[in-house]
Amino acid sequence: MHRSVAYTKPLHYVKSFHNLEKVLTLHNHLPLSCLNESCASYSVPPELGQLQHYRESCTWAVKNCTEGFKTNVVLDEAIGRFKEPLISRTAFVLKTLGLIYDRDIVYKLAVEH
């Protein structure tokens, strides 16, 4: 899998974990209001963890998409260690929910992408 060498700025395009004992309301990525105290936010450095958000192009808000992200890429095989468990578990859930009948279709789709 190829990815951009560049990373977005901290607190831009984030994914989050939330302590539900402290959060009152949520946006799809960040808390909007908290109970009793403020909700703390922490950025994780790329050496510790990175957002694997694959898309064909940048969002409308990224002004230097081609120069900053699309032309400077590297091969990153780190996500590959999750491939088999992810495919297997996804197939199990889809079959359990009755959304597929043949687990092999999930494997076939994964190989194509």
N, CA, C and O atoms as a GROMACS GRO file, in nm:
protein
  452
    1MET      N    1   0.085  -0.116   0.000
    1MET     CA    2   0.000   0.000   0.000
    1MET      C    3   0.090   0.124   0.000
    1MET      O    4   0.186   0.132   0.077
    2HIS      N    5   0.059   0.216  -0.085
    2HIS     CA    6   0.134   0.341  -0.089
    2HIS      C    7   0.059   0.448  -0.010
    2HIS      O    8  -0.064   0.450  -0.007
    3ARG      N    9   0.134   0.535   0.052
    3ARG     CA   10   0.075   0.645   0.126
    3ARG      C   11   0.162   0.768   0.105
    3ARG      O   12   0.277   0.760   0.062
    4SER      N   13   0.104   0.880   0.137
    4SER     CA   14   0.178   1.006   0.129
    4SER      C   15   0.287   1.010   0.235
    4SER      O   16   0.268   0.958   0.346
    5VAL      N   17   0.400   1.070   0.202
    5VAL     CA   18   0.505   1.092   0.301
    5VAL      C   19   0.457   1.194   0.404
    5VAL      O   20   0.491   1.186   0.521
    6ALA      N   21   0.377   1.290   0.358
    6ALA     CA   22   0.328   1.398   0.446
    6ALA      C   23   0.215   1.348   0.534
    6ALA      O   24   0.141   1.257   0.497
    7TYR      N   25   0.202   1.408   0.649
    7TYR     CA   26   0.090   1.384   0.739
    7TYR      C   27   0.013   1.515   0.754
    7TYR      O   28   0.070   1.623   0.739
    8THR      N   29  -0.115   1.505   0.782
    8THR     CA   30  -0.191   1.626   0.809
    8THR      C   31  -0.148   1.682   0.945
    8THR      O   32  -0.088   1.612   1.026
    9LYS      N   33  -0.180   1.808   0.967
    9LYS     CA   34  -0.143   1.874   1.092
    9LYS      C   35  -0.214   1.808   1.210
    9LYS      O   36  -0.324   1.754   1.194
   10PRO      N   37  -0.153   1.812   1.328
   10PRO     CA   38  -0.221   1.759   1.447
   10PRO      C   39  -0.359   1.825   1.465
   10PRO      O   40  -0.376   1.944   1.442
   11LEU      N   41  -0.454   1.744   1.506
   11LEU     CA   42  -0.593   1.784   1.528
   11LEU      C   43  -0.670   1.816   1.400
   11LEU      O   44  -0.780   1.870   1.406
   12HIS      N   45  -0.614   1.783   1.284
   12HIS     CA   46  -0.685   1.794   1.156
   12HIS      C   47  -0.711   1.652   1.106
   12HIS      O   48  -0.621   1.569   1.103
   13TYR      N   49  -0.835   1.625   1.066
   13TYR     CA   50  -0.873   1.493   1.013
   13TYR      C   51  -0.838   1.383   1.113
   13TYR      O   52  -0.764   1.290   1.080
   14VAL      N   53  -0.889   1.394   1.232
   14VAL     CA   54  -0.853   1.303   1.340
   14VAL      C   55  -0.953   1.190   1.357
   14VAL      O   56  -1.067   1.198   1.311
   15LYS      N   57  -0.911   1.088   1.421
   15LYS     CA   58  -0.996   0.981   1.474
   15LYS      C   59  -0.974   0.983   1.624
   15LYS      O   60  -0.866   1.020   1.670
   16SER      N   61  -1.074   0.945   1.699
   16SER     CA   62  -1.066   0.964   1.843
   16SER      C   63  -1.119   0.846   1.922
   16SER      O   64  -1.200   0.768   1.874
   17PHE      N   65  -1.070   0.836   2.044
   17PHE     CA   66  -1.125   0.747   2.146
   17PHE      C   67  -1.182   0.839   2.253
   17PHE      O   68  -1.125   0.944   2.281
   18HIS      N   69  -1.294   0.801   2.311
   18HIS     CA   70  -1.360   0.889   2.407
   18HIS      C   71  -1.390   0.815   2.536
   18HIS      O   72  -1.425   0.697   2.536
   19ASN      N   73  -1.375   0.885   2.647
   19ASN     CA   74  -1.417   0.835   2.776
   19ASN      C   75  -1.564   0.874   2.792
   19ASN      O   76  -1.595   0.991   2.815
   20LEU      N   77  -1.654   0.777   2.779
   20LEU     CA   78  -1.797   0.807   2.778
   20LEU      C   79  -1.850   0.851   2.914
   20LEU      O   80  -1.965   0.894   2.925
   21GLU      N   81  -1.768   0.840   3.017
   21GLU     CA   82  -1.807   0.893   3.147
   21GLU      C   83  -1.785   1.044   3.154
   21GLU      O   84  -1.832   1.109   3.248
   22LYS      N   85  -1.716   1.101   3.056
   22LYS     CA   86  -1.686   1.244   3.056
   22LYS      C   87  -1.752   1.320   2.942
   22LYS      O   88  -1.769   1.442   2.951
   23VAL      N   89  -1.788   1.252   2.834
   23VAL     CA   90  -1.840   1.319   2.715
   23VAL      C   91  -1.992   1.323   2.718
   23VAL      O   92  -2.058   1.222   2.743
   24LEU      N   93  -2.048   1.441   2.692
   24LEU     CA   94  -2.192   1.457   2.686
   24LEU      C   95  -2.243   1.443   2.543
   24LEU      O   96  -2.337   1.367   2.517
   25THR      N   97  -2.181   1.516   2.450
   25THR     CA   98  -2.220   1.508   2.309
   25THR      C   99  -2.095   1.497   2.221
   25THR      O  100  -1.988   1.548   2.255
   26LEU      N  101  -2.113   1.430   2.107
   26LEU     CA  102  -2.001   1.407   2.016
   26LEU      C  103  -2.033   1.453   1.876
   26LEU      O  104  -2.146   1.441   1.830
   27HIS      N  105  -1.933   1.506   1.809
   27HIS     CA  106  -1.932   1.522   1.664
   27HIS      C  107  -1.881   1.387   1.615
   27HIS      O  108  -1.850   1.302   1.698
   28ASN      N  109  -1.870   1.363   1.488
   28ASN     CA  110  -1.822   1.232   1.443
   28ASN      C  111  -1.674   1.208   1.473
   28ASN      O  112  -1.627   1.095   1.459
   29HIS      N  113  -1.599   1.311   1.513
   29HIS     CA  114  -1.458   1.291   1.545
   29HIS      C  115  -1.417   1.346   1.681
   29HIS      O  116  -1.323   1.294   1.742
   30LEU      N  117  -1.484   1.449   1.729
   30LEU     CA  118  -1.440   1.517   1.852
   30LEU      C  119  -1.558   1.542   1.946
   30LEU      O  120  -1.672   1.550   1.901
   31PRO      N  121  -1.530   1.554   2.076
   31PRO     CA  122  -1.639   1.588   2.169
   31PRO      C  123  -1.685   1.733   2.148
   31PRO      O  124  -1.603   1.822   2.128
   32LEU      N  125  -1.815   1.754   2.154
   32LEU     CA  126  -1.870   1.889   2.145
   32LEU      C  127  -1.893   1.948   2.283
   32LEU      O  128  -1.877   2.068   2.303
   33SER      N  129  -1.932   1.863   2.378
   33SER     CA  130  -1.949   1.910   2.516
   33SER      C  131  -1.918   1.795   2.611
   33SER      O  132  -1.932   1.677   2.577
   34CYS      N  133  -1.876   1.833   2.731
   34CYS     CA  134  -1.830   1.735   2.829
   34CYS      C  135  -1.905   1.749   2.960
   34CYS      O  136  -1.963   1.854   2.989
   35LEU      N  137  -1.904   1.644   3.039
   35LEU     CA  138  -1.965   1.645   3.171
   35LEU      C  139  -1.863   1.688   3.275
   35LEU      O  140  -1.750   1.640   3.274
   36ASN      N  141  -1.902   1.777   3.364
   36ASN     CA  142  -1.824   1.816   3.482
   36ASN      C  143  -1.691   1.883   3.454
   36ASN      O  144  -1.653   1.974   3.527
   37GLU      N  145  -1.619   1.842   3.355
   37GLU     CA  146  -1.486   1.896   3.329
   37GLU      C  147  -1.460   1.897   3.179
   37GLU      O  148  -1.539   1.842   3.102
   38SER      N  149  -1.354   1.957   3.140
   38SER     CA  150  -1.324   1.958   2.996
   38SER      C  151  -1.270   1.821   2.953
   38SER      O  152  -1.208   1.750   3.032
   39CYS      N  153  -1.295   1.788   2.830
   39CYS     CA  154  -1.241   1.664   2.774
   39CYS      C  155  -1.102   1.694   2.720
   39CYS      O  156  -1.083   1.789   2.645
   40ALA      N  157  -1.008   1.615   2.758
   40ALA     CA  158  -0.870   1.636   2.714
   40ALA      C  159  -0.849   1.577   2.575
   40ALA      O  160  -0.909   1.475   2.540
   41SER      N  161  -0.766   1.642   2.496
   41SER     CA  162  -0.727   1.592   2.365
   41SER      C  163  -0.576   1.573   2.361
   41SER      O  164  -0.501   1.656   2.414
   42TYR      N  165  -0.534   1.466   2.300
   42TYR     CA  166  -0.391   1.439   2.288
   42TYR      C  167  -0.363   1.395   2.146
   42TYR      O  168  -0.437   1.315   2.089
   43SER      N  169  -0.257   1.447   2.090
   43SER     CA  170  -0.213   1.403   1.958
   43SER      C  171  -0.114   1.288   1.974
   43SER      O  172  -0.034   1.286   2.068
   44VAL      N  173  -0.121   1.195   1.884
   44VAL     CA  174  -0.029   1.082   1.882
   44VAL      C  175   0.073   1.106   1.772
   44VAL      O  176   0.034   1.131   1.658
   45PRO      N  177   0.202   1.099   1.803
   45PRO     CA  178   0.302   1.119   1.697
   45PRO      C  179   0.298   1.004   1.595
   45PRO      O  180   0.265   0.891   1.631
   46PRO      N  181   0.330   1.032   1.468
   46PRO     CA  182   0.324   0.929   1.364
   46PRO      C  183   0.410   0.806   1.394
   46PRO      O  184   0.381   0.698   1.344
   47GLU      N  185   0.514   0.821   1.474
   47GLU     CA  186   0.598   0.706   1.508
   47GLU      C  187   0.522   0.606   1.597
   47GLU      O  188   0.554   0.488   1.600
   48LEU      N  189   0.422   0.656   1.668
   48LEU     CA  190   0.344   0.571   1.758
   48LEU      C  191   0.219   0.515   1.689
   48LEU      O  192   0.183   0.399   1.710
   49GLY      N  193   0.156   0.596   1.609
   49GLY     CA  194   0.035   0.551   1.539
   49GLY      C  195  -0.003   0.650   1.432
   49GLY      O  196   0.022   0.770   1.446
   50GLN      N  197  -0.063   0.600   1.326
   50GLN     CA  198  -0.104   0.691   1.219
   50GLN      C  199  -0.240   0.652   1.167
   50GLN      O  200  -0.279   0.535   1.171
   51LEU      N  201  -0.311   0.750   1.120
   51LEU     CA  202  -0.443   0.732   1.064
   51LEU      C  203  -0.429   0.669   0.926
   51LEU      O  204  -0.363   0.726   0.838
   52GLN      N  205  -0.489   0.556   0.905
   52GLN     CA  206  -0.489   0.491   0.774
   52GLN      C  207  -0.620   0.526   0.706
   52GLN      O  208  -0.719   0.453   0.717
   53HIS      N  209  -0.621   0.638   0.638
   53HIS     CA  210  -0.742   0.688   0.573
   53HIS      C  211  -0.714   0.698   0.424
   53HIS      O  212  -0.662   0.799   0.376
   54TYR      N  213  -0.749   0.595   0.352
   54TYR     CA  214  -0.717   0.590   0.210
   54TYR      C  215  -0.828   0.651   0.128
   54TYR      O  216  -0.946   0.618   0.146
   55ARG      N  217  -0.790   0.740   0.039
   55ARG     CA  218  -0.886   0.801  -0.051
   55ARG      C  219  -0.815   0.834  -0.180
   55ARG      O  220  -0.692   0.845  -0.185
   56GLU      N  221  -0.892   0.851  -0.284
   56GLU     CA  222  -0.834   0.879  -0.415
   56GLU      C  223  -0.771   1.017  -0.422
   56GLU      O  224  -0.669   1.035  -0.489
   57SER      N  225  -0.831   1.113  -0.354
   57SER     CA  226  -0.778   1.248  -0.358
   57SER      C  227  -0.799   1.314  -0.222
   57SER      O  228  -0.861   1.256  -0.133
   58CYS      N  229  -0.749   1.434  -0.208
   58CYS     CA  230  -0.763   1.509  -0.083
   58CYS      C  231  -0.903   1.568  -0.073
   58CYS      O  232  -0.975   1.579  -0.172
   59THR      N  233  -0.940   1.606   0.048
   59THR     CA  234  -1.066   1.676   0.066
   59THR      C  235  -1.054   1.817   0.009
   59THR      O  236  -0.944   1.863  -0.021
   60TRP      N  237  -1.164   1.884  -0.005
   60TRP     CA  238  -1.165   2.019  -0.061
   60TRP      C  239  -1.083   2.117   0.022
   60TRP      O  240  -1.035   2.218  -0.031
   61ALA      N  241  -1.065   2.090   0.150
   61ALA     CA  242  -0.996   2.184   0.240
   61ALA      C  243  -0.843   2.180   0.226
   61ALA      O  244  -0.775   2.271   0.272
   62VAL      N  245  -0.790   2.075   0.164
   62VAL     CA  246  -0.644   2.064   0.150
   62VAL      C  247  -0.601   2.139   0.025
   62VAL      O  248  -0.637   2.102  -0.087
   63LYS      N  249  -0.526   2.245   0.045
   63LYS     CA  250  -0.490   2.334  -0.065
   63LYS      C  251  -0.372   2.285  -0.148
   63LYS      O  252  -0.364   2.317  -0.267
   64ASN      N  253  -0.281   2.209  -0.090
   64ASN     CA  254  -0.163   2.164  -0.164
   64ASN      C  255  -0.167   2.013  -0.188
   64ASN      O  256  -0.068   1.944  -0.165
   65CYS      N  257  -0.278   1.962  -0.232
   65CYS     CA  258  -0.299   1.818  -0.246
   65CYS      C  259  -0.194   1.753  -0.336
   65CYS      O  260  -0.126   1.660  -0.294
   66THR      N  261  -0.181   1.801  -0.456
   66THR     CA  262  -0.088   1.738  -0.551
   66THR      C  263   0.056   1.750  -0.505
   66THR      O  264   0.128   1.650  -0.499
   67GLU      N  265   0.098   1.871  -0.472
   67GLU     CA  266   0.238   1.892  -0.433
   67GLU      C  267   0.269   1.832  -0.296
   67GLU      O  268   0.375   1.774  -0.276
   68GLY      N  269   0.177   1.846  -0.203
   68GLY     CA  270   0.203   1.805  -0.065
   68GLY      C  271   0.175   1.660  -0.034
   68GLY      O  272   0.238   1.602   0.055
   69PHE      N  273   0.082   1.599  -0.106
   69PHE     CA  274   0.039   1.465  -0.068
   69PHE      C  275   0.045   1.362  -0.181
   69PHE      O  276   0.090   1.249  -0.159
   70LYS      N  277   0.001   1.397  -0.300
   70LYS     CA  278  -0.014   1.297  -0.406
   70LYS      C  279   0.114   1.261  -0.480
   70LYS      O  280   0.125   1.149  -0.530
   71THR      N  281   0.210   1.351  -0.489
   71THR     CA  282   0.329   1.322  -0.568
   71THR      C  283   0.445   1.267  -0.484
   71THR      O  284   0.540   1.213  -0.540
   72ASN      N  285   0.438   1.280  -0.354
   72ASN     CA  286   0.546   1.235  -0.268
   72ASN      C  287   0.496   1.118  -0.183
   72ASN      O  288   0.447   1.137  -0.072
   73VAL      N  289   0.508   0.996  -0.238
   73VAL     CA  290   0.453   0.877  -0.171
   73VAL      C  291   0.561   0.774  -0.143
   73VAL      O  292   0.667   0.773  -0.206
   74VAL      N  293   0.532   0.686  -0.047
   74VAL     CA  294   0.622   0.576  -0.013
   74VAL      C  295   0.541   0.448   0.001
   74VAL      O  296   0.420   0.452   0.026
   75LEU      N  297   0.608   0.336  -0.015
   75LEU     CA  298   0.546   0.206   0.009
   75LEU      C  299   0.546   0.183   0.159
   75LEU      O  300   0.651   0.186   0.223
   76ASP      N  301   0.429   0.160   0.215
   76ASP     CA  302   0.415   0.137   0.360
   76ASP      C  303   0.340   0.006   0.380
   76ASP      O  304   0.219  -0.001   0.356
   77GLU      N  305   0.410  -0.095   0.422
   77GLU     CA  306   0.348  -0.228   0.438
   77GLU      C  307   0.305  -0.255   0.582
   77GLU      O  308   0.267  -0.368   0.614
   78ALA      N  309   0.310  -0.154   0.668
   78ALA     CA  310   0.275  -0.173   0.809
   78ALA      C  311   0.132  -0.222   0.827
   78ALA      O  312   0.108  -0.305   0.915
   79ILE      N  313   0.038  -0.174   0.747
   79ILE     CA  314  -0.101  -0.213   0.761
   79ILE      C  315  -0.122  -0.360   0.723
   79ILE      O  316  -0.221  -0.421   0.762
   80GLY      N  317  -0.029  -0.417   0.646
   80GLY     CA  318  -0.042  -0.556   0.601
   80GLY      C  319  -0.054  -0.658   0.712
   80GLY      O  320  -0.112  -0.764   0.692
   81ARG      N  321   0.001  -0.628   0.828
   81ARG     CA  322  -0.006  -0.725   0.938
   81ARG      C  323  -0.149  -0.746   0.987
   81ARG      O  324  -0.177  -0.843   1.057
   82PHE      N  325  -0.239  -0.656   0.951
   82PHE     CA  326  -0.379  -0.668   0.993
   82PHE      C  327  -0.468  -0.729   0.885
   82PHE      O  328  -0.587  -0.754   0.910
   83LYS      N  329  -0.413  -0.754   0.768
   83LYS     CA  330  -0.495  -0.797   0.654
   83LYS      C  331  -0.572  -0.925   0.681
   83LYS      O  332  -0.695  -0.926   0.668
   84GLU      N  333  -0.505  -1.032   0.716
   84GLU     CA  334  -0.573  -1.160   0.734
   84GLU      C  335  -0.677  -1.158   0.846
   84GLU      O  336  -0.790  -1.201   0.825
   85PRO      N  337  -0.640  -1.108   0.966
   85PRO     CA  338  -0.743  -1.104   1.070
   85PRO      C  339  -0.863  -1.016   1.032
   85PRO      O  340  -0.977  -1.048   1.065
   86LEU      N  341  -0.837  -0.905   0.965
   86LEU     CA  342  -0.944  -0.815   0.926
   86LEU      C  343  -1.037  -0.881   0.824
   86LEU      O  344  -1.159  -0.872   0.836
   87ILE      N  345  -0.980  -0.946   0.725
   87ILE     CA  346  -1.061  -1.014   0.624
   87ILE      C  347  -1.142  -1.126   0.688
   87ILE      O  348  -1.262  -1.139   0.662
   88SER      N  349  -1.078  -1.205   0.770
   88SER     CA  350  -1.145  -1.318   0.834
   88SER      C  351  -1.260  -1.272   0.924
   88SER      O  352  -1.370  -1.328   0.919
   89ARG      N  353  -1.233  -1.172   1.006
   89ARG     CA  354  -1.337  -1.124   1.099
   89ARG      C  355  -1.450  -1.054   1.026
   89ARG      O  356  -1.566  -1.066   1.065
   90THR      N  357  -1.416  -0.979   0.920
   90THR     CA  358  -1.520  -0.913   0.841
   90THR      C  359  -1.609  -1.018   0.775
   90THR      O  360  -1.732  -1.004   0.776
   91ALA      N  361  -1.550  -1.121   0.719
   91ALA     CA  362  -1.628  -1.228   0.656
   91ALA      C  363  -1.719  -1.296   0.758
   91ALA      O  364  -1.835  -1.324   0.728
   92PHE      N  365  -1.667  -1.322   0.878
   92PHE     CA  366  -1.746  -1.386   0.982
   92PHE      C  367  -1.868  -1.301   1.018
   92PHE      O  368  -1.979  -1.353   1.028
   93VAL      N  369  -1.847  -1.172   1.038
   93VAL     CA  370  -1.958  -1.083   1.076
   93VAL      C  371  -2.060  -1.072   0.964
   93VAL      O  372  -2.180  -1.080   0.988
   94LEU      N  373  -2.013  -1.053   0.841
   94LEU     CA  374  -2.106  -1.042   0.728
   94LEU      C  375  -2.188  -1.168   0.709
   94LEU      O  376  -2.307  -1.162   0.676
   95LYS      N  377  -2.125  -1.283   0.728
   95LYS     CA  378  -2.197  -1.410   0.716
   95LYS      C  379  -2.295  -1.427   0.832
   95LYS      O  380  -2.408  -1.471   0.811
   96THR      N  381  -2.254  -1.392   0.953
   96THR     CA  382  -2.341  -1.402   1.070
   96THR      C  383  -2.464  -1.313   1.055
   96THR      O  384  -2.574  -1.351   1.095
   97LEU      N  385  -2.446  -1.195   0.996
   97LEU     CA  386  -2.557  -1.102   0.975
   97LEU      C  387  -2.644  -1.141   0.855
   97LEU      O  388  -2.748  -1.080   0.832
   98GLY      N  389  -2.603  -1.242   0.781
   98GLY     CA  390  -2.679  -1.285   0.665
   98GLY      C  391  -2.660  -1.196   0.544
   98GLY      O  392  -2.741  -1.200   0.451
   99LEU      N  393  -2.556  -1.117   0.544
   99LEU     CA  394  -2.531  -1.027   0.432
   99LEU      C  395  -2.454  -1.093   0.320
   99LEU      O  396  -2.460  -1.049   0.205
  100ILE      N  397  -2.383  -1.198   0.352
  100ILE     CA  398  -2.316  -1.281   0.251
  100ILE      C  399  -2.336  -1.427   0.291
  100ILE      O  400  -2.364  -1.457   0.407
  101TYR      N  401  -2.323  -1.515   0.195
  101TYR     CA  402  -2.337  -1.658   0.223
  101TYR      C  403  -2.207  -1.732   0.199
  101TYR      O  404  -2.189  -1.845   0.247
  102ASP      N  405  -2.118  -1.670   0.126
  102ASP     CA  406  -1.991  -1.733   0.092
  102ASP      C  407  -1.878  -1.645   0.146
  102ASP      O  408  -1.856  -1.535   0.095
  103ARG      N  409  -1.806  -1.692   0.248
  103ARG     CA  410  -1.696  -1.614   0.307
  103ARG      C  411  -1.587  -1.584   0.205
  103ARG      O  412  -1.516  -1.485   0.218
  104ASP      N  413  -1.573  -1.670   0.106
  104ASP     CA  414  -1.467  -1.650   0.006
  104ASP      C  415  -1.485  -1.521  -0.073
  104ASP      O  416  -1.387  -1.467  -0.125
  105ILE      N  417  -1.607  -1.471  -0.084
  105ILE     CA  418  -1.627  -1.347  -0.160
  105ILE      C  419  -1.553  -1.231  -0.095
  105ILE      O  420  -1.504  -1.142  -0.166
  106VAL      N  421  -1.543  -1.229   0.038
  106VAL     CA  422  -1.470  -1.123   0.107
  106VAL      C  423  -1.323  -1.132   0.072
  106VAL      O  424  -1.258  -1.029   0.049
  107TYR      N  425  -1.269  -1.252   0.069
  107TYR     CA  426  -1.128  -1.270   0.033
  107TYR      C  427  -1.103  -1.227  -0.111
  107TYR      O  428  -1.002  -1.163  -0.140
  108LYS      N  429  -1.194  -1.261  -0.201
  108LYS     CA  430  -1.179  -1.223  -0.341
  108LYS      C  431  -1.180  -1.072  -0.357
  108LYS      O  432  -1.099  -1.016  -0.431
  109LEU      N  433  -1.272  -1.005  -0.289
  109LEU     CA  434  -1.280  -0.860  -0.296
  109LEU      C  435  -1.154  -0.794  -0.238
  109LEU      O  436  -1.105  -0.695  -0.292
  110ALA      N  437  -1.102  -0.850  -0.131
  110ALA     CA  438  -0.982  -0.794  -0.069
  110ALA      C  439  -0.860  -0.806  -0.159
  110ALA      O  440  -0.775  -0.717  -0.160
  111VAL      N  441  -0.851  -0.914  -0.232
  111VAL     CA  442  -0.737  -0.934  -0.323
  111VAL      C  443  -0.745  -0.837  -0.440
  111VAL      O  444  -0.642  -0.791  -0.490
  112GLU      N  445  -0.865  -0.806  -0.484
  112GLU     CA  446  -0.882  -0.713  -0.597
  112GLU      C  447  -0.844  -0.572  -0.560
  112GLU      O  448  -0.811  -0.493  -0.648
  113HIS      N  449  -0.848  -0.537  -0.431
  113HIS     CA  450  -0.822  -0.398  -0.390
  113HIS      C  451  -0.692  -0.388  -0.319
  113HIS      O  452  -0.652  -0.279  -0.277
   0.00000   0.00000   0.00000
